[in-house]
Amino acid sequence: MTDTFRTRPPAAGRARITGETLRSAAVAIGVLAALMVVLQVLNTLTGNALTQHLGIRPRSGEGLLGIVMAPLLHGSWAHLGANLVLVLILGFLLMLGGARQFVAVTGVVWLVSGLGIWLTAPRGSVTIGASVLVFGWLAHLVVRGFFTRDVWQIVLGVVLLALWGSMFWTGIAGAAFGPGAVSWQGHLFGAIGGVLAAVMVARADGGARRPLLQRR
């Protein structure tokens, strides 16, 4: 009986990384970050009018537009700064899997978090901020290797969990029992969206059914 590693093409999300891949990922995430900065400039100049009109207002028709816009908006420069570093880091790592996968994963996180906030957040609240993307991307990157059965993705997930895993506790459980200024609903549903996206990516690739080690 021998144990042999199975030869297979790269798993979903681990495309061949070249210099062009790195440049494209950096440019794409840079553009997204720049858009957030531009919107914050406009928000500041208009006295936070964008926040008031384009944030997610739970269970209201006008609040549905916020599902599209809220992750791009922030209440202050400090709020934006708190999210921007991880947007750049996690977004870049996710983009290394290719633009199509980035769009698919981000779309799932965006929609699930937005609908979750709209359905469950307190009436009268307005929710904004890219932290829904941060939690969704982080959750996705942490768990995807276990679904795709890819060793290097598992290693990356463990490293990210060691660095920022405490966010799941402080940003969800801690925020839920805190003073209420932080949207734990957005963090929770963002993370759920990230995990759902990981399952979808693995199924599309067939990786969920592929063993890491093959016995003969």
Legacy VTK file of the C-alpha trace (Angstrom):
# vtk DataFile Version 3.0
C-alpha trace
ASCII
DATASET POLYDATA
POINTS 216 float
0.000 0.000 0.000
1.375 3.397 -0.922
0.193 6.926 -0.290
0.466 9.172 -3.327
-0.510 12.769 -3.821
-2.956 13.069 -6.629
-1.851 15.084 -9.644
-4.469 17.653 -10.597
-4.821 21.116 -12.101
-4.818 24.117 -9.768
-7.924 24.337 -7.612
-10.450 27.112 -7.988
-9.067 30.401 -6.794
-5.426 29.345 -7.319
-4.809 30.414 -10.870
-1.261 30.594 -12.183
0.171 33.787 -10.711
2.324 35.920 -12.993
3.599 39.465 -12.908
0.615 40.493 -15.002
-1.733 38.808 -12.520
-0.202 40.774 -9.655
-0.414 44.054 -11.562
-4.019 43.460 -12.589
-5.020 42.578 -9.024
-3.311 45.672 -7.633
-4.933 47.952 -10.217
-8.424 46.497 -9.724
-8.354 46.802 -5.942
-6.747 50.224 -6.219
-9.638 51.395 -8.388
-12.182 50.067 -5.877
-10.371 51.805 -3.005
-10.130 55.031 -5.009
-13.881 54.914 -5.645
-14.502 54.669 -1.906
-12.223 57.666 -1.313
-13.974 59.745 -4.002
-17.383 58.924 -2.541
-16.150 59.886 0.921
-14.977 63.251 -0.431
-18.447 63.816 -1.902
-20.070 62.619 1.310
-18.004 65.067 3.346
-18.749 67.984 1.001
-22.490 67.286 1.145
-22.698 66.897 4.917
-23.060 63.102 4.784
-25.979 63.325 2.370
-24.853 60.156 0.606
-24.933 58.279 3.887
-28.467 59.393 4.642
-29.901 58.710 1.195
-27.884 55.723 -0.005
-27.384 53.652 3.145
-29.400 50.517 3.906
-32.671 51.367 5.655
-34.179 48.128 6.964
-37.476 46.927 5.534
-38.160 50.064 3.509
-38.421 50.407 -0.245
-35.962 53.277 -0.409
-33.522 51.255 1.660
-33.168 48.662 -1.100
-30.898 51.010 -3.063
-28.559 50.878 -0.092
-27.874 47.209 -0.785
-26.030 48.379 -3.901
-24.345 51.488 -2.498
-23.773 50.929 1.234
-20.481 48.964 1.033
-18.905 51.888 -0.845
-19.936 54.554 1.683
-18.529 55.524 5.079
-19.643 57.836 7.846
-16.247 59.453 8.385
-12.640 59.357 7.246
-11.803 57.315 10.338
-14.490 54.809 9.366
-13.075 54.575 5.847
-9.511 54.264 7.103
-10.453 51.438 9.468
-11.754 49.406 6.524
-9.433 50.443 3.725
-6.304 48.535 4.754
-8.090 45.182 4.855
-10.038 46.007 1.695
-6.696 46.404 -0.075
-5.069 43.298 1.434
-7.967 40.852 1.277
-9.275 42.170 -2.020
-5.825 41.755 -3.562
-5.548 38.167 -2.318
-8.990 37.346 -3.674
-8.211 38.976 -7.037
-5.267 36.613 -7.481
-7.844 33.914 -8.237
-8.954 35.851 -11.306
-11.375 38.651 -12.078
-14.339 36.369 -12.756
-14.023 34.646 -9.413
-13.493 37.961 -7.634
-16.685 39.356 -9.143
-18.653 36.195 -8.314
-17.479 35.989 -4.698
-17.877 39.714 -4.111
-21.330 39.656 -5.679
-22.492 36.899 -3.329
-21.041 38.667 -0.281
-22.528 42.009 -1.367
-26.016 40.582 -1.928
-26.195 38.294 1.118
-24.896 40.959 3.498
-27.159 43.641 2.056
-30.297 41.533 2.224
-29.364 40.301 5.694
-29.024 43.862 6.962
-32.213 44.971 5.237
-34.177 42.112 6.794
-32.753 42.065 10.333
-31.251 45.432 11.309
-33.286 47.680 13.641
-35.859 49.981 12.065
-34.688 53.563 11.831
-31.047 52.587 11.430
-28.868 53.375 8.413
-26.062 50.915 7.662
-23.016 51.708 5.529
-19.405 50.574 5.256
-17.038 48.197 3.493
-16.680 46.011 6.577
-19.305 43.698 5.065
-16.840 43.034 2.250
-13.953 42.663 4.690
-15.791 40.032 6.736
-17.048 38.269 3.618
-13.679 38.161 1.900
-11.909 37.093 5.087
-14.387 34.277 5.755
-14.105 33.146 2.147
-10.306 33.104 2.136
-10.202 31.298 5.495
-12.528 28.441 4.547
-12.229 28.008 0.786
-9.255 25.633 0.974
-11.297 23.172 3.012
-13.900 23.074 0.244
-11.528 23.071 -2.737
-9.209 20.606 -0.931
-6.195 22.701 -1.885
-3.226 22.622 0.512
-1.915 26.108 -0.214
-5.343 27.680 0.160
-5.687 25.921 3.520
-2.301 27.303 4.587
-3.337 30.817 3.547
-6.615 30.420 5.432
-4.819 29.368 8.610
-2.446 32.338 8.363
-5.307 34.786 7.829
-7.257 33.235 10.698
-4.247 33.648 12.992
-3.825 37.284 11.963
-7.417 38.486 11.915
-9.611 35.660 13.178
-10.439 37.584 16.348
-12.462 39.955 14.167
-15.186 37.339 13.895
-15.670 37.437 17.664
-15.299 41.170 18.233
-17.126 42.201 15.073
-20.079 39.850 15.437
-20.599 38.610 18.997
-18.901 41.611 20.592
-20.803 44.084 18.441
-24.115 42.296 19.011
-23.860 42.860 22.771
-22.126 46.235 22.496
-23.586 49.749 22.420
-25.117 49.247 18.971
-23.042 51.601 16.799
-21.507 48.704 14.851
-23.609 46.600 12.480
-23.047 43.054 13.667
-25.726 42.024 11.164
-23.555 43.247 8.295
-20.520 41.421 9.639
-22.452 38.202 10.232
-24.175 38.102 6.865
-21.006 39.219 5.100
-19.196 36.227 6.610
-22.085 33.921 5.689
-21.904 35.210 2.128
-18.179 34.489 2.031
-18.686 30.888 3.145
-21.526 30.369 0.655
-19.296 31.712 -2.100
-16.560 29.249 -1.096
-19.008 26.354 -1.401
-20.148 27.602 -4.809
-16.579 27.968 -6.086
-15.649 24.474 -4.893
-18.701 22.906 -6.518
-18.051 24.715 -9.776
-14.496 23.361 -9.740
-15.435 19.885 -8.526
-12.974 20.337 -5.678
-15.437 19.536 -2.932
-15.397 15.907 -4.066
-11.645 15.656 -4.643
-9.433 14.101 -1.933
-6.164 15.732 -0.866
-4.518 12.325 -0.576
-5.193 9.204 -2.573
-4.532 5.748 -1.127
-3.613 2.825 -3.289
LINES 1 217
216 0 1 2 3 4 5 6 7 8 9 10 11 12 13 14 15 16 17 18 19 20 21 22 23 24 25 26 27 28 29 30 31 32 33 34 35 36 37 38 39 40 41 42 43 44 45 46 47 48 49 50 51 52 53 54 55 56 57 58 59 60 61 62 63 64 65 66 67 68 69 70 71 72 73 74 75 76 77 78 79 80 81 82 83 84 85 86 87 88 89 90 91 92 93 94 95 96 97 98 99 100 101 102 103 104 105 106 107 108 109 110 111 112 113 114 115 116 117 118 119 120 121 122 123 124 125 126 127 128 129 130 131 132 133 134 135 136 137 138 139 140 141 142 143 144 145 146 147 148 149 150 151 152 153 154 155 156 157 158 159 160 161 162 163 164 165 166 167 168 169 170 171 172 173 174 175 176 177 178 179 180 181 182 183 184 185 186 187 188 189 190 191 192 193 194 195 196 197 198 199 200 201 202 203 204 205 206 207 208 209 210 211 212 213 214 215
